[in-house]
Amino acid sequence: MPERKRVAVLADSDTRWKWGALTARRLVPDHQLTGFLLRGRATPTARQLGEVGVRADRLSEVTCAEFLAEIERERYDVVVLALVGGAVQAVLHGARTLWPAPARRPVLVTGYVGVVYEKLADGLLLRHGADLVLANSRHDAQRFRAVYEGVGADAAAVTETALPFLGGAPYEPAGSRAHTVVFAVQPSVPDSRADRAYLLERAAGHARRHPDREVLIKLRSKPGEHTTHLEEQPYQRLAEKVPGGLPPNCRLVYGNMGEVLDGTDLLVTVSSTAALESLHRSIPTAILTDLGIREALGNHHFLGSGCLASWDQLDSGLLPTGDPVWLAAQGVLPAPGPDRGTDGAADRATGHATDGASGRATDTAGADAYAVARAKVAGLLAATRLPSPAPYYTRTTAPGYLPGILARHHLAPDGTPLPGAARPAAGESRLRRRLRGHLREAARGAYRHGVQRVAPVIRRLGEL
């Protein structure tokens, strides 16, 4: 039997770990997965990782410099960088230092965990230099190539795929069970206390208007935990101040989004990627317009989707359904053909599914969203040597920008770790490691308390 490929996934939050691990499964179905969590403010807790539900053969917490030392020491076939753009850029420059000439090195893969609605050029150029930059749809692939070509950079790495966590059973109406409405909240959209309180009160109001419905407020994290984005105004605390309290048929819930969607009859959100998961399963999905359709909210991404709606419309019984052409362009469902129609009815029986045996994302017509990416990875793995990573940003193209990015990850301008950045594990006692871990957790706790408790108070005082 051929030897299982070794894959390393470096992630900096719970959602990116989910994206990275599932992407690895799609690209290299039979692999040995080693997981690494980049040490930082959003490092997920054990509870968050358990909720994601994707396990690794081994999982450890590292700094950027420590990860670079790991991939130099251990021979990995593929490295998936599930990180923010600056961290991706740091690893790419570190890898360029490790392999300055063509050599046997791991295939470097990166991409985005969901909807790309802000900082398109900045985020993409920070990811340039990876062997594959995955785009979650045809629409994204076109935009990504346009950015790279617009600066004269090689766009060959851009590869169209799909979100790796699209799956689950197609929607079936509630029937005899209670009609369930899920409001999928976001950590930082909207960001103001007033706007978040307004949306929560509207969800509670919907529950009061429809006592026969179950309204679930799907939360991302518990107070004190952080995700990809900072949450200064947790809904848990806002719920304590809802006039009259939440009605009996409205409650806060945690859990894996896929499992929550199994019993959902209407998904409501501002701009969460959960909307794409819901639309993929043909669940009625509403993108809220109550606070306007604005770039800052990200709901402008859903223009043309057929899902834009307000709480007033939902209170009146509206159940939005997605436009098949828009869904196809976003990689959520296959493009409607002559025998599928355009009313969306046939599309409810189609879409990407997960082939459990192979780990492939497919649709009922037999298309494989990851076939091209998997072929690219296989071709790179078959090569005896790969060229040195060549990011667009260098000390020549971005001398005032790149050094600061690298310094935040304790790398010198040439990509080499700064003195003391990579702490050797050997020679350090178990007691010292445990003490260091406790101090680190205490520091994170203080930081999170400052973000969620102190910062809002200071901001309000400043407005007096």
KAJOFEN-V217516 format. One record per residue. N is the residue number from 1. RES is the residue in one small letter. PHI is phi in radians with two decimals (none if undefined). OMEGA is omega in radians with two decimals (* if undefined). Layout:
n;res;phi;omega
N;RES;PHI;OMEGA
N;RES;PHI;OMEGA
This chain:
n;res;phi;omega
1;m;none;3.11
2;p;-1.16;-3.13
3;e;-1.21;3.12
4;r;-1.14;3.13
5;k;-1.26;3.11
6;r;-1.68;-3.10
7;v;-2.12;3.04
8;a;-1.96;3.08
9;v;-2.06;3.05
10;l;-1.90;-3.09
11;a;-2.26;-3.13
12;d;-2.06;3.09
13;s;-2.80;-3.11
14;d;-1.15;-3.11
15;t;-1.20;3.12
16;r;-1.27;3.04
17;w;-1.10;3.11
18;k;-1.04;3.14
19;w;-1.08;-3.07
20;g;-1.12;-3.11
21;a;-1.17;3.12
22;l;-1.23;3.07
23;t;-1.12;3.09
24;a;-1.02;3.14
25;r;-1.11;3.14
26;r;-1.28;-3.06
27;l;-1.35;-3.10
28;v;-2.31;-3.00
29;p;-0.95;-3.13
30;d;-1.84;-3.04
31;h;-2.54;2.99
32;q;-1.82;-3.01
33;l;-1.72;3.01
34;t;-1.98;-3.08
35;g;-1.81;3.09
36;f;-2.32;3.09
37;l;-1.88;-3.14
38;l;-1.25;-3.08
39;r;-1.13;-3.13
40;g;3.12;-3.05
41;r;-1.17;-3.06
42;a;-1.76;3.13
43;t;-0.95;-3.04
44;p;-1.23;3.06
45;t;-1.45;3.11
46;a;-1.06;3.13
47;r;-1.11;-3.14
48;q;-1.11;3.12
49;l;-1.14;3.11
50;g;-1.14;3.13
51;e;-1.18;3.10
52;v;-1.09;3.04
53;g;1.42;3.12
54;v;-2.02;-3.05
55;r;-1.86;3.08
56;a;-2.01;3.05
57;d;-1.13;3.09
58;r;-2.63;-3.10
59;l;-2.44;-3.14
60;s;-2.53;-3.11
61;e;-1.78;-3.06
62;v;-2.47;2.91
63;t;-1.62;3.11
64;c;-1.04;-3.12
65;a;-1.12;3.12
66;e;-1.16;3.10
67;f;-1.16;3.10
68;l;-1.07;3.09
69;a;-1.12;3.14
70;e;-1.15;-3.09
71;i;-1.32;3.00
72;e;-1.37;-3.07
73;r;-1.40;-3.10
74;e;-1.75;-3.11
75;r;-1.62;3.06
76;y;-1.73;3.12
77;d;-1.45;-3.11
78;v;-2.36;3.05
79;v;-2.14;3.10
80;v;-1.79;-3.11
81;l;-1.76;-3.13
82;a;-1.75;-2.95
83;l;-2.41;2.95
84;v;-1.18;-3.03
85;g;-0.98;-3.11
86;g;-1.09;3.12
87;a;-1.21;3.06
88;v;-1.04;-3.13
89;q;-1.06;3.14
90;a;-1.10;3.14
91;v;-1.13;-3.13
92;l;-1.10;3.11
93;h;-1.24;3.05
94;g;-1.11;3.10
95;a;-1.16;3.11
96;r;-1.12;3.09
97;t;-1.23;3.13
98;l;-1.18;-3.09
99;w;-2.22;-3.07
100;p;-1.27;3.14
101;a;-2.30;3.10
102;p;-0.87;-3.05
103;a;-2.78;3.01
104;r;-1.38;-3.10
105;r;-2.46;3.12
106;p;-1.23;3.01
107;v;-1.30;-3.07
108;l;-1.77;-3.06
109;v;-2.19;3.04
110;t;-2.58;-3.12
111;g;3.01;-3.10
112;y;-2.19;-3.07
113;v;-1.42;-3.10
114;g;-2.97;-3.09
115;v;-1.17;3.11
116;v;-1.81;-3.07
117;y;-2.16;3.12
118;e;-2.53;3.08
119;k;0.87;-3.07
120;l;-1.06;-3.10
121;a;-1.14;-3.10
122;d;-1.07;-3.11
123;g;-1.10;-3.12
124;l;-1.21;-3.12
125;l;-1.19;3.06
126;l;-1.28;3.11
127;r;-1.68;-3.12
128;h;-1.17;-3.10
129;g;2.06;3.04
130;a;-1.29;3.12
131;d;-1.23;3.05
132;l;-2.31;2.98
133;v;-1.97;-3.01
134;l;-1.39;3.06
135;a;-1.94;-3.03
136;n;-1.42;-3.13
137;s;-2.87;3.05
138;r;-1.09;3.12
139;h;-1.03;3.13
140;d;-1.15;-3.12
141;a;-1.05;3.12
142;q;-1.14;3.13
143;r;-1.15;-3.11
144;f;-1.10;-3.13
145;r;-1.10;-3.13
146;a;-1.09;3.12
147;v;-1.13;-3.11
148;y;-1.12;3.14
149;e;-1.16;-3.13
150;g;-1.17;3.10
151;v;-1.86;3.12
152;g;1.36;3.14
153;a;-1.64;3.12
154;d;-1.18;-3.11
155;a;-1.84;-3.06
156;a;-1.13;-3.11
157;a;-1.25;-3.11
158;v;-1.12;-3.06
159;t;-2.37;-3.14
160;e;-1.32;3.06
161;t;-2.37;3.04
162;a;-2.67;3.06
163;l;-1.04;-3.02
164;p;-1.24;-3.11
165;f;-1.75;3.02
166;l;-1.24;-3.12
167;g;3.05;-3.14
168;g;1.63;-3.09
169;a;-1.28;3.06
170;p;-1.03;-3.08
171;y;-1.13;2.99
172;e;-2.17;-3.12
173;p;-0.94;-3.00
174;a;-1.02;-3.09
175;g;1.16;-3.08
176;s;-1.43;-3.12
177;r;-1.38;-3.13
178;a;-1.15;3.07
179;h;-1.19;-3.04
180;t;-1.95;3.07
181;v;-1.88;3.13
182;v;-2.03;3.03
183;f;-1.70;-3.13
184;a;-1.50;-3.08
185;v;-1.49;-3.13
186;q;-2.23;-3.07
187;p;-1.10;-3.01
188;s;-2.29;3.12
189;v;-2.29;-0.19
190;p;-1.24;-3.05
191;d;-1.74;-3.06
192;s;-1.45;3.13
193;r;-1.06;-3.09
194;a;-1.11;-3.12
195;d;-1.16;-3.14
196;r;-1.19;3.09
197;a;-1.12;3.12
198;y;-1.05;-3.11
199;l;-1.13;3.12
200;l;-1.15;3.13
201;e;-1.14;3.08
202;r;-1.19;3.08
203;a;-1.11;3.09
204;a;-1.13;3.11
205;g;-1.12;3.09
206;h;-1.10;3.11
207;a;-1.12;3.13
208;r;-1.19;3.13
209;r;-1.21;-3.08
210;h;-2.19;-3.09
211;p;-1.11;3.11
212;d;-1.47;-3.13
213;r;-1.81;3.02
214;e;-1.78;3.14
215;v;-1.94;-3.10
216;l;-1.92;3.04
217;i;-1.64;-3.06
218;k;-1.44;-3.07
219;l;-1.65;3.12
220;r;-1.54;-3.04
221;s;-2.65;3.06
222;k;-1.54;3.08
223;p;-0.96;-3.09
224;g;1.69;3.06
225;e;-1.70;3.08
226;h;-2.23;3.07
227;t;-2.06;-3.13
228;t;-0.96;-3.12
229;h;-1.93;3.11
230;l;-1.20;3.08
231;e;-2.06;-3.12
232;e;-1.45;-3.08
233;q;-2.16;-3.11
234;p;-1.09;3.13
235;y;-1.13;3.12
236;q;-1.02;-3.12
237;r;-1.35;3.10
238;l;-1.16;-3.12
239;a;-1.12;3.13
240;e;-1.18;-3.06
241;k;-1.97;3.06
242;v;-1.15;-3.13
243;p;-0.95;-3.13
244;g;1.43;-3.13
245;g;1.35;3.10
246;l;-1.29;3.11
247;p;-1.16;-3.08
248;p;-1.02;-3.10
249;n;-1.67;3.09
250;c;-2.32;-3.09
251;r;-2.57;3.10
252;l;-1.52;-3.14
253;v;-2.37;2.99
254;y;-2.00;3.03
255;g;2.15;3.11
256;n;-1.18;-3.06
257;m;-1.05;3.13
258;g;-1.04;3.13
259;e;-1.23;3.09
260;v;-1.11;-3.13
261;l;-1.17;3.13
262;d;-0.99;-3.13
263;g;-2.01;-3.07
264;t;-1.70;3.09
265;d;-1.91;3.06
266;l;-2.70;3.10
267;l;-1.77;-3.13
268;v;-2.12;3.11
269;t;-2.78;3.03
270;v;-1.49;3.13
271;s;-2.83;-3.09
272;s;-1.16;3.04
273;t;-1.06;3.07
274;a;-0.98;3.11
275;a;-1.08;3.13
276;l;-1.20;3.07
277;e;-1.09;-3.13
278;s;-1.16;-3.14
279;l;-1.12;3.10
280;h;-1.04;-3.14
281;r;-1.65;3.12
282;s;1.09;3.02
283;i;-1.41;3.05
284;p;-0.88;-2.98
285;t;-2.37;-3.13
286;a;-2.05;3.01
287;i;-1.77;-2.96
288;l;-1.19;3.10
289;t;-1.94;-3.05
290;d;-0.93;-3.09
291;l;-1.71;-3.12
292;g;1.64;3.04
293;i;-1.86;-2.95
294;r;-2.40;3.11
295;e;-1.03;-3.12
296;a;-1.12;3.13
297;l;-1.58;-3.13
298;g;1.44;-3.11
299;n;-1.33;3.04
300;h;-1.12;3.12
301;h;-1.04;-3.04
302;f;-1.66;3.04
303;l;-1.03;-3.12
304;g;1.55;-3.09
305;s;-1.37;-3.06
306;g;1.43;-3.03
307;c;-1.93;-3.11
308;l;-1.19;-3.09
309;a;-2.81;3.10
310;s;-1.91;3.08
311;w;-1.07;3.09
312;d;-1.03;-3.14
313;q;-1.17;3.11
314;l;-1.19;3.08
315;d;-1.04;-3.12
316;s;-1.45;3.05
317;g;1.89;-3.13
318;l;-1.14;3.05
319;l;-2.21;-3.05
320;p;-1.14;3.03
321;t;-2.16;-3.06
322;g;-1.30;3.07
323;d;-1.34;-3.06
324;p;-1.02;-3.12
325;v;-1.17;3.11
326;w;-1.12;-3.13
327;l;-1.07;3.13
328;a;-1.17;-3.13
329;a;-1.13;-3.13
330;q;-1.58;3.11
331;g;1.30;-3.11
332;v;-1.53;3.09
333;l;-2.41;3.08
334;p;-1.10;3.11
335;a;-1.12;3.12
336;p;-1.17;3.12
337;g;-1.83;-3.09
338;p;-1.10;-3.13
339;d;-1.74;-3.14
340;r;-1.81;-3.11
341;g;1.35;-3.11
342;t;-2.16;-3.12
343;d;-1.58;3.08
344;g;1.52;-3.09
345;a;-1.13;-3.13
346;a;-1.19;-3.10
347;d;-1.15;-3.13
348;r;-1.16;3.12
349;a;-1.69;-3.12
350;t;-2.09;3.10
351;g;2.11;-3.13
352;h;-1.24;3.03
353;a;-2.23;3.14
354;t;-1.85;3.04
355;d;-1.41;-3.03
356;g;-1.02;-3.09
357;a;-1.24;-3.07
358;s;-1.80;-3.08
359;g;1.31;-3.09
360;r;-1.63;3.03
361;a;-1.60;-3.08
362;t;-2.28;2.96
363;d;-1.99;-3.02
364;t;-1.20;3.08
365;a;-1.46;3.07
366;g;1.69;3.14
367;a;-1.21;-3.14
368;d;-2.07;-3.05
369;a;-1.12;-3.09
370;y;-1.90;-3.08
371;a;-1.07;-3.11
372;v;-1.14;3.14
373;a;-1.10;-3.13
374;r;-1.14;3.10
375;a;-1.15;3.10
376;k;-1.08;3.14
377;v;-1.09;3.14
378;a;-1.08;3.12
379;g;-1.13;3.12
380;l;-1.20;3.11
381;l;-1.16;-3.12
382;a;-1.35;-3.13
383;a;-1.24;3.12
384;t;-1.24;3.12
385;r;-2.48;3.06
386;l;-2.00;3.13
387;p;-1.14;3.08
388;s;-1.10;3.07
389;p;-0.94;-3.08
390;a;-2.28;3.11
391;p;-1.09;3.09
392;y;-1.13;3.13
393;y;-1.32;3.06
394;t;-2.38;3.09
395;r;-1.24;3.06
396;t;-1.60;-3.08
397;t;-1.45;-3.11
398;a;-2.48;-3.07
399;p;-1.16;3.14
400;g;-1.68;-3.05
401;y;-2.06;-3.03
402;l;-1.07;-3.10
403;p;-1.00;3.13
404;g;-1.16;3.10
405;i;-1.08;-3.13
406;l;-1.15;-3.12
407;a;-1.09;3.12
408;r;-1.09;3.12
409;h;-1.89;3.06
410;h;1.06;3.02
411;l;-2.05;3.07
412;a;-1.29;-3.14
413;p;-0.98;3.11
414;d;-1.58;3.10
415;g;1.60;3.11
416;t;-1.45;3.14
417;p;-1.11;3.06
418;l;-1.21;-3.14
419;p;-0.94;3.12
420;g;1.47;-3.09
421;a;-1.20;3.12
422;a;-1.75;-3.08
423;r;-1.51;-3.14
424;p;-1.18;-3.14
425;a;-1.29;-3.11
426;a;-1.14;3.09
427;g;1.57;3.12
428;e;-1.69;-3.08
429;s;-1.22;3.12
430;r;-1.08;3.12
431;l;-1.07;-3.13
432;r;-1.15;3.12
433;r;-1.13;-3.14
434;r;-1.14;3.11
435;l;-1.08;3.12
436;r;-1.08;3.12
437;g;-1.11;3.12
438;h;-1.13;3.10
439;l;-1.10;3.14
440;r;-1.12;3.14
441;e;-1.14;3.10
442;a;-1.12;3.13
443;a;-1.14;3.10
444;r;-1.11;3.12
445;g;-1.07;3.11
446;a;-1.13;3.14
447;y;-1.13;-3.11
448;r;-1.15;3.08
449;h;-1.10;3.12
450;g;-1.10;-3.13
451;v;-1.18;-2.99
452;q;-1.61;-3.10
453;r;-2.02;-3.02
454;v;-1.35;-3.06
455;a;-1.01;3.12
456;p;-1.07;3.13
457;v;-1.13;3.14
458;i;-1.08;-3.13
459;r;-1.11;3.11
460;r;-1.14;3.10
461;l;-1.10;-3.14
462;g;-1.20;-3.12
463;e;-1.55;-3.12
464;l;-1.13;*
